[in-house]
Amino acid sequence: MGSTGSGSTGSGSDGSSSGGDSSGTAGASADSASGDSLARTGVDLIPWALFGFSLFAFGAAMRYTLTAE
């Protein structure tokens, strides 16, 4: 638990605790700069979007067919 990079373990006047702060900040900025801001859940959205659109199109075709008569 002490190796989180918070810098609170050093007593402080020699600057040793500031080294922990800079490494923790650099690690956080490297993670946020990776480009993937959303979690990978393993679900492909394109097939699900096509499935949803096909349901919408089927419903619209059924409504058109039933109201045209």
N, C-alpha and C positions, 0 to 999 in steps of 0.2 A: 504494500500500500504506500510505502514511502517513496517509491520510484515513479511516481506519476508525473514528475516534472513541475510540481507546483512551487518549489523553492522555499517551502516553509520549514524545512528541516535545518537549514543553516542559521547560525546566530547572526551573521550578517555583515559586519563592517568591512571584511576583506573582499567582498564582491563574489564570494563563492555561491551564494544563493541566487544571484542574478543569472548565473550560467544555466541553472535549472529552468529559470523562466524563459530564457531565449530558446533553449532546446525544445521546451514544451510548446512554445508559440510556433516555432518552425515546423514541428510535427503536425500541428493543427492546420497551419496554412498549406502544407503539402497535401494533406488529405482533402481540403476543400478545393484545391486547385486541380484535382485530378479530372474534373469534367463530369463525373457521374454524380449528380445531385439527388437522384431518386434511387430508391432501393430496387435491386434486381429481384423480382419475384419469380421469374421463369415463365411468365405468361406472355405469349405473343399477341399483341393487340390487333394486328392486321386481320388475322382470320376471324377474330371475334367481332371486329367492326364490319367485316363483309357479311358475317352471319346476321348481325343486327340489321344491316341495310337490306338484306334479302327478306327478312321478316317484315320490315316496313313496306317493301315493294310488293310482297305477297298480299299484305293487308290492304294496301291501296288498290291493287288489282281486283281483289275480292269485293271491295266496296264499290268500285266502278262497275263491276259486272252485276252486282245485285241491285244497284240503283238505276242502271241503264234499262232494265226491263220494264 
